[in-house]
Amino acid sequence: MDILFLAHRAPYPPDRGDKIRSHHVLRHLAAQARVHLIAFADDGADQVVPHDLAAALASATIVPRRKQRALALIEALATGRPVSLAAFDAVAMRRAVRDLLDRHPIDAIYAFSGQMAQYLPSGGARVVMDFVDVDSAKFAGYAAEGPAPARWMMRREARLLGAFEREVAARADASLFVSAAEAALFRKGGGTGRIVAIENGIDAAYYDPARIVPVAADGPLLLFTGQMDYRPNVEAVCWFARDVLPLIHATHPDATFAIVGRAPTAAVRALASDRIRVTGAVDDVRPWLAAASVCVAPLQLARGIQNKILEAMAMARAIVASPAAAEGIDHLGTIRIGADAAGFAQAVTTLLDSPGDAAAQGQLARMQVMARYAWPARLAPLDALLALPNGRAAA
């Protein structure tokens, strides 16, 4: 069986939320079928497929993505399309997909992220569309704030992208979302067709605190991890540093807030101080997780399941999250919730005051993530959706 795997970012290395999911899905499919990968590369490093992954694939074509956002915006306004699609519209990608379909009898297509749906052929192969999140809902959330021109653009993006998502879902054989909450949100917005929740997982053996040497920490360490040019992450750390951290410092002045993740924006870099560390990209996030007294996820706008929380759970860390960040995660009470600045600070300081309770919460979180979120169990439903040999037997 031959599968075409389309991805808006090269699914390696698995060091950010979207790449983690696409990487594990790709590995799962490549273990059972001949998989042909076609993906965009954001930078030069991503243009080289790791040797072990290349050996597992039938073929791999990586297309550099060079279009600037300003050009995508102009194209979108000129053609009446969403900016999200214009940004990922490339002649080289269309040529790569067409050439592969001409050379190989493709039985199924797995399209990762809605931006890649524009490359789906009409008819023929079975199509599984992994939207991951309802991106149009994210833009609808942005439309509630900012200057008038920005709000207009966000409303436009939400409307046009939502219509595109619904059209794609109606003709796909299955549409996937990262949580039941996202799937329900899509249905509520008018989405039709076969809509399935395939949750993210975690490699609990990789994220094993017993195997990791923590980074050195001077006093309690509060940790946030994530891609730091992603707007919800930027807004989250800025809010935490401005509104929450001063309340924590009132009783724990020696606490340090570490922001660990690649490509920090100017706004994030400006937060750096004696008690706020902005690391940029790190080779391995696990030593930082192992050192954390409390992992924080203060996102005000969050879609789907947050990998940063699953990683912290697997590393047996105490976690405080916003309601939006914790939504969709079956944590059995192992995550404490902070709905506002005062509540968030109180949840963190309570854990800092009681290290034994924090450690116990972390151990329970690891037990839960091992039982509930192992990747093989999370991805097993894909076999039937793609009519893989295992899936046909299971069906």
Secondary structure as UniProt FT lines:
FT   STRAND          2..7
FT   HELIX           17..30
FT   TURN            31..32
FT   STRAND          34..41
FT   HELIX           44..47
FT   HELIX           51..56
FT   STRAND          59..64
FT   HELIX           69..79
FT   HELIX           83..87
FT   HELIX           91..103
FT   STRAND          108..112
FT   HELIX           114..119
FT   STRAND          126..132
FT   HELIX           135..142
FT   TURN            143..144
FT   HELIX           148..171
FT   STRAND          174..177
FT   HELIX           180..188
FT   TURN            189..190
FT   STRAND          195..197
FT   TURN            204..206
FT   HELIX           209..211
FT   STRAND          221..225
FT   TURN            228..229
FT   HELIX           231..239
FT   HELIX           240..244
FT   HELIX           245..249
FT   TURN            250..251
FT   TURN            253..254
FT   STRAND          256..260
FT   HELIX           266..269
FT   TURN            270..271
FT   TURN            274..275
FT   STRAND          276..280
FT   HELIX           286..291
FT   STRAND          294..297
FT   HELIX           307..314
FT   TURN            315..316
FT   STRAND          319..321
FT   HELIX           323..326
FT   TURN            327..328
FT   TURN            332..333
FT   STRAND          336..337
FT   HELIX           341..353
FT   HELIX           355..372
FT   HELIX           375..379
FT   HELIX           381..385
FT   TURN            386..387
FT   HELIX           389..394
//
